Amino acid sequence: MTATYPLLEAGDVVDYLRRCGLDRLLGDGRAEVRDVTGGNMNRVFVARAGGRGVAVKQAPPWVQVAGPDWPASPDRIAAEARAYGYLAGLVPDIVPVVHAFDASSYVLVMEDLSDLRVLRDVLVEGVGAAAAGTAAPGEPDAVGLGEAVGRFVGELTFATSDLTMTAAERAALTAAAVNPDLCQLTLDVLLDEPYRPHEHNRFDPALRADVEAMYADDALKVAVSELRSVFRSRAEALIHGDLHTGSVMVGRRDGAAAVKVFDPEFSFVGPIGFDLGLWWANLAIAAAAARASGRTDLADARQAAVRASWDAFERVWRSRWPSRVDTAFADGYLDSWLARIRREAVGFAGIEAVRRVAGYSHAADLTTLPDDVRVPAQRRVLRAAVRWITEHAAATSAADLPNVPTEEP
């Protein structure tokens, strides 16, 4: 496969910014450009000069980490730009500033976040530091982190829900936000492949018996099918679609904690519980990794971010509820609405946790653990994940939020 539009390389970025009149976003002096693509779906560069910089993100017509053998529509970056457009008016403090979107070249020019760090990297380093007997470097305040992400999900979903938009507005948003390639990718790698033998699946050989038992679990397959149906059919609100600890950056700015959520390229109008579930699973995994390393205090703090995110999400919905456009939804309906979202989020947390142990994309929180604790930790996560999926319909309160138990398998 070849691209039908010019693909940027590091050496092209400054000229591209100049042609677009965006070099004004850089400071004086010679600009330096770094390729920070890593394992992303897209090409990402950071250009800096004179202490000022921007991030330049371009979607090739394939998954960047896999190359042309894995085609994917570059329209995903339009989905990302659309999501940022909503978020800028809702939670401007939690998302990067978008300077420009070039639809013809599938390029976003955004705020440079290189003074912050990807949350997953921080959490992994924290466990490594704990194992070495030193302080966790840059570990964010868990409650503040959870509150920020919960508010992000709450504000975005309430503002784009049936409750707030007219029928015509919702129909227009749903049509504009169609994201078929990445929705199919989610269906494949989260809600299908991990539950049967598939070439994409990877797992530690010591877990083979656990994984094969999962393949043979009919009750699990039924529960996964139910969640697959929810994902495909419940067009509730605009969601991030890939909200995990690799989609959040943390650090400090102007002496205060900073949290930024980025990469909403998977966004579409879908089930509200999906974003919460993915987020909870990755926090619970990070907590399980800390516990496996003997840092119960660190594990408890990370687990606290799960509850904090739900509490913040619920606060947003309860505070915004009186402003709903469709007042035919009775006040008493809110409790059952929130309870259903929480139940589905628990199930989707299980889906994400299975993927991170036995699917295509693993969690570095677990894979970087020392050999003697890695497999038991992965087994605990996998067994907990299966329970979250099969028992999510019985989750009746916030006490049922995902948590990896401490008992040995």
C-alpha positions in Angstrom: 0.0 0.0 0.0 1.2 3.5 -0.8 -0.1 6.8 0.6 -2.0 9.2 -1.8 -0.7 12.2 0.2 2.8 13.3 1.3 3.9 11.6 4.5 6.0 13.7 6.8 9.5 12.8 8.0 11.3 14.6 10.7 13.2 16.7 8.1 9.9 17.9 6.5 8.2 19.2 9.7 9.7 22.7 9.8 9.0 23.4 6.2 5.5 22.0 6.6 4.8 24.4 9.5 6.2 27.3 7.5 4.0 26.6 4.5 1.0 26.5 6.7 1.9 29.7 8.5 2.4 27.8 11.8 6.1 28.4 12.3 5.0 31.4 14.4 4.3 28.9 17.1 8.0 28.2 17.4 10.5 30.5 19.1 13.5 32.2 17.5 16.5 30.2 16.4 17.1 27.0 14.6 14.3 24.5 15.2 15.0 21.0 16.3 12.6 18.1 15.4 12.3 14.8 17.3 10.4 11.8 16.0 8.5 10.6 19.1 6.3 8.1 17.2 7.2 5.1 19.3 4.5 2.4 19.2 1.7 4.8 18.1 -0.8 4.3 15.4 0.3 7.6 13.9 3.5 9.5 13.1 4.3 12.1 15.8 7.0 14.8 15.8 7.9 17.5 18.3 9.4 20.7 16.8 11.0 23.2 19.2 12.9 26.4 18.8 13.7 29.2 21.3 12.0 27.4 24.2 8.7 27.1 22.3 7.3 24.1 20.5 4.5 22.1 18.9 3.5 18.5 18.3 2.8 17.5 14.7 0.7 14.3 14.3 0.0 12.7 11.0 -2.2 9.6 10.3 -0.8 7.4 7.5 -3.2 5.1 5.7 -2.1 2.2 7.9 -1.4 1.4 11.5 2.1 3.1 12.0 3.4 0.5 14.4 2.6 -2.3 11.9 3.2 -0.6 8.6 1.5 -0.9 5.2 0.5 -4.5 5.8 -2.2 -3.3 8.3 -4.3 -0.7 6.4 -6.4 1.8 8.4 -8.3 4.8 7.3 -6.4 8.1 8.0 -9.9 9.6 8.7 -9.2 8.5 12.3 -7.3 11.8 12.8 -10.5 13.7 11.8 -12.3 11.8 14.6 -9.5 13.0 17.0 -9.9 16.6 15.8 -13.6 16.4 16.3 -13.3 15.1 19.8 -10.8 17.8 20.7 -13.3 20.4 19.4 -15.9 19.3 21.9 -13.4 18.8 24.7 -11.8 22.3 24.3 -15.1 23.8 25.4 -15.8 21.3 28.2 -12.4 20.5 29.9 -9.8 22.8 28.4 -7.5 22.1 31.4 -7.4 18.4 30.7 -6.8 18.3 26.9 -4.0 19.7 24.7 -4.6 22.8 22.7 -5.1 22.1 19.0 -3.6 24.8 16.8 -4.6 23.5 13.4 -6.1 20.5 11.6 -5.1 19.9 8.0 -7.8 17.5 6.6 -6.0 17.1 3.2 -2.8 15.8 4.7 -4.4 14.2 7.8 -2.3 16.3 10.2 -3.0 17.8 13.6 -0.7 20.5 15.0 -1.1 20.6 18.8 0.3 21.8 22.0 3.7 20.4 22.9 3.3 18.1 26.0 6.9 17.0 26.2 7.3 18.7 29.6 4.9 16.0 30.9 5.2 12.2 31.0 3.0 9.4 29.8 1.3 8.0 32.9 2.0 4.4 32.2 5.7 5.1 32.1 5.5 6.9 35.4 3.6 4.0 37.0 6.0 1.4 35.6 9.0 3.4 36.9 7.3 3.7 40.3 7.1 -0.1 40.7 10.8 -0.4 39.6 11.8 2.2 42.1 9.8 0.4 44.8 11.6 -2.9 44.0 14.9 -1.0 44.4 13.9 0.5 47.7 13.7 4.1 46.5 10.9 6.6 46.2 8.6 6.4 43.2 9.6 9.2 40.8 6.8 11.5 39.7 4.0 9.3 41.1 0.9 11.5 40.7 -1.6 12.1 43.4 -4.0 9.2 42.8 -7.2 10.9 43.9 -6.4 14.0 41.9 -5.6 11.9 38.8 -8.8 9.9 39.2 -10.9 13.0 39.6 -9.4 14.6 36.5 -10.1 11.6 34.3 -13.6 11.1 35.8 -14.4 14.7 35.1 -13.2 14.3 31.5 -15.5 11.4 30.9 -18.4 12.9 32.7 -18.3 16.3 30.9 -17.8 14.8 27.5 -20.5 12.2 27.8 -23.2 14.4 29.4 -22.7 17.2 26.8 -23.0 14.7 23.9 -25.8 12.5 25.3 -29.5 12.1 24.4 -30.2 14.1 27.5 -28.5 17.3 26.4 -28.7 17.3 22.6 -31.8 17.6 20.5 -32.6 14.6 18.3 -31.4 16.4 15.2 -28.1 17.4 16.9 -27.6 13.8 18.1 -28.3 12.4 14.7 -25.8 14.8 13.1 -23.1 14.0 15.7 -23.6 10.2 15.4 -23.3 10.4 11.6 -20.2 12.7 11.7 -18.5 10.6 14.3 -18.7 7.3 12.5 -15.3 5.6 12.9 -15.7 2.2 11.3 -12.1 1.1 11.0 -11.1 1.7 14.6 -14.4 0.4 15.9 -13.8 -2.8 14.0 -10.2 -2.9 15.4 -11.7 -2.6 18.9 -14.2 -5.4 18.2 -11.4 -7.6 17.0 -8.7 -7.1 19.5 -10.8 -6.6 22.6 -14.1 -8.3 22.0 -13.2 -11.3 19.9 -9.7 -12.6 19.4 -8.6 -12.9 23.1 -11.3 -15.5 23.7 -10.2 -18.0 21.1 -6.9 -19.2 19.5 -5.7 -16.4 17.3 -2.4 -15.4 15.8 -2.6 -11.9 17.4 -2.8 -13.3 20.9 0.4 -13.4 23.0 0.8 -14.6 26.6 3.4 -16.0 28.9 3.7 -19.8 28.3 3.1 -20.4 32.0 -0.4 -19.1 31.6 -1.4 -21.5 28.8 -3.7 -23.6 31.0 -5.4 -20.5 32.3 -5.9 -19.1 28.7 -7.1 -22.4 27.4 -9.6 -22.6 30.2 -10.8 -19.2 29.2 -11.2 -20.3 25.6 -13.5 -23.2 26.8 -15.6 -21.1 29.2 -19.0 -20.8 27.6 -20.4 -18.5 30.3 -17.6 -16.1 29.6 -18.2 -16.2 25.9 -21.9 -15.3 26.5 -20.9 -12.4 28.7 -18.4 -11.2 26.2 -21.1 -11.4 23.5 -23.4 -9.2 25.6 -20.7 -6.6 26.0 -19.9 -6.8 22.3 -23.6 -6.1 21.6 -23.5 -3.1 24.0 -20.4 -1.7 22.2 -21.9 -2.1 18.8 -25.4 -0.9 19.5 -25.4 1.6 22.5 -24.9 5.0 20.8 -25.1 7.0 24.1 -22.5 9.7 23.8 -19.2 10.7 22.2 -16.5 8.7 23.9 -12.7 8.7 23.8 -12.6 5.1 22.8 -9.1 4.2 23.9 -8.8 5.7 27.4 -5.9 4.0 29.3 -2.8 5.0 31.2 -0.9 5.4 27.8 -3.4 8.1 26.8 -2.8 10.3 29.8 0.2 12.5 30.5 1.1 13.9 34.0 3.5 16.2 35.6 3.6 19.7 37.0 3.0 23.1 35.5 3.3 26.4 37.3 3.7 24.6 40.5 0.5 22.5 40.2 -0.3 19.0 39.2 -1.1 18.7 35.5 -3.2 15.9 33.8 -3.7 15.8 30.1 -5.8 13.2 28.2 -4.8 12.8 24.5 -5.2 10.5 21.5 -9.0 10.3 21.1 -8.6 8.9 17.6 -10.8 6.0 18.5 -13.7 8.3 19.4 -17.2 7.6 18.3 -20.7 7.7 19.7 -20.8 4.7 21.9 -21.4 3.3 25.4 -20.5 5.6 28.2 -19.2 2.8 30.3 -16.5 1.8 27.8 -14.1 4.7 28.6 -14.6 4.2 32.4 -14.0 0.4 32.1 -10.7 0.8 30.1 -9.4 3.4 32.5 -10.3 1.3 35.6 -8.7 -1.9 34.2 -5.4 -0.1 33.6 -5.4 1.4 37.1 -6.2 -1.9 38.7 -3.4 -3.5 36.7 -1.0 -0.8 37.9 -2.1 -1.4 41.4 -1.7 -5.2 41.0 1.9 -4.6 39.8 2.7 -2.5 42.8 1.2 -5.1 45.1 3.2 -7.9 43.4 6.4 -5.8 44.2 5.5 -5.6 47.9 4.3 -2.0 47.8 0.8 -2.2 49.3 0.8 1.5 50.0 1.4 2.3 46.4 -1.1 -0.3 45.3 -3.8 1.2 47.5 -3.1 4.7 46.3 -3.5 3.6 42.7 -6.6 1.6 43.4 -8.0 4.8 45.0 -7.9 6.5 41.6 -10.5 4.0 40.4 -13.1 5.1 43.0 -12.1 8.7 42.6 -12.8 8.6 38.9 -16.2 7.1 39.4 -17.1 9.7 42.1 -16.0 12.5 39.8 -17.9 11.1 36.9 -21.0 10.8 39.0 -20.7 14.3 40.4 -20.6 15.7 36.9 -23.7 13.9 35.9 -25.7 14.7 39.0 -24.7 18.4 38.9 -25.5 18.6 35.1 -28.8 16.6 35.3 -31.1 19.6 36.0 -29.8 21.2 32.8 -30.9 18.3 30.5 -32.8 19.2 27.4 -35.0 16.2 27.4 -37.0 16.7 30.7 -39.2 13.7 29.8 -36.4 11.7 31.6 -37.6 11.8 35.2 -35.3 12.8 38.1 -35.6 9.3 39.6 -34.2 7.8 36.4 -30.7 9.1 37.0 -29.9 6.5 39.7 -30.8 3.6 37.4 -29.0 5.2 34.5 -25.8 5.6 36.5 -26.1 2.1 38.0 -26.3 0.6 34.5 -23.3 2.6 33.3 -21.3 1.4 36.3 -22.2 -2.3 35.6 -21.2 -2.1 32.0 -18.0 -0.3 32.9 -17.0 -3.2 35.2 -17.6 -5.6 32.3 -15.5 -3.5 29.9 -12.8 -3.3 32.6 -12.6 -7.1 32.4 -12.5 -7.0 28.6 -9.5 -4.6 28.7 -7.7 -6.6 31.4 -7.9 -9.8 29.4 -6.5 -8.0 26.4 -3.6 -6.7 28.5 -2.6 -10.3 29.6 -3.7 -12.6 26.8 -4.4 -10.5 23.8 -2.5 -8.4 21.3 -1.4 -5.5 23.4 0.1 -6.1 26.8 0.5 -3.8 29.8 4.1 -2.9 30.6 3.1 -2.7 34.2 3.0 -6.5 34.2 5.6 -7.5 31.6 8.3 -5.5 33.3 7.9 -7.2 36.7 10.7 -9.5 37.9 10.4 -13.2 36.8 9.4 -14.5 40.2 6.3 -12.3 40.5 5.3 -11.6 36.9 3.3 -14.8 36.2 1.4 -14.9 39.5 0.5 -11.2 39.0 -0.7 -11.8 35.5 -2.7 -14.9 36.6 -4.4 -12.8 39.3 -5.3 -10.1 36.8 -6.6 -12.6 34.3 -8.8 -14.4 36.8 -10.1 -11.2 38.2 -10.8 -10.0 34.7 -12.9 -13.1 33.9 -14.9 -12.4 37.1 -15.5 -8.8 36.1 -16.9 -9.9 32.8 -19.0 -12.8 33.9 -20.3 -11.1 37.1 -20.6 -7.4 35.9 -24.4 -7.6 35.7 -24.5 -8.2 39.4 -22.4 -5.2 40.3 -24.8 -3.2 42.5 -22.6 -0.5 44.1 -19.3 1.4 43.9 -17.9 -1.3 46.1 -17.9 -3.6 43.1 -15.5 -1.4 41.1 -12.6 -3.5 39.6 -9.9 -4.5 42.0 -7.4 -7.4 41.6 -7.5 -9.4 44.8 -4.4 -10.2 46.8 -4.8 -13.9 47.2 -2.3 -16.2 45.5 -3.7 -18.2 42.5 
